[in-house]
């Protein structure tokens, strides 16, 4: 433990655990949305190429 820091209370530990879990969940959601957006952009690009040829 670093000097000047007090140990976390049980409530703080519980909140920290919840926040870490929530953070992991949000990262997964972000990754899924990025894949969907990338796929959509690729589909639109393909569709536009077909129209111009």
N, C-alpha and C positions, 0 to 999 in steps of 0.2 A: 504494500500500500504506500502511495506517495505521501510525503509530509504535507499536512494541512488538509487532507481529504478525510472525511468521515465515512464509515461504512454505510452502505445502503440499508434502508429500513426494509422490512418485509414487503410493505406496500410498493416501495420503489423497485424492488426486485421483481415483483409481480408485474408492474407496469412495464419495466424494461423487457421482460420476457414477451409480454403481449406486443410491444412495439417492434421487437425483432421479428416476431411471427408475422405481423402485419406488413412489415417492410419486405420480407421474403415473398409474401403473397402479391404485393404490389409490383415487385420486380417481375414475377411470373406474368401478371396481367400486362405489364408494359411490353415484355418480350412477345407475347401473343399478339398484341395490337400492332406491334412493329411488323411482324410476319404478315398479318392480314393486310396492312397498309401497303407493304412492299408487293405483295401478290396482286392487290387491286391496281396499283400503279403499273405493274408489268402487264396486266390484262388490258388496261386502257391504252397503254403504249402499243401493244400488239394490234388492238382494234383500230387505232388511228393509222398505223402503217398499212393495214389492209385497205382502208378507205382511200388512201392516197396512191395506191398502186394499181 
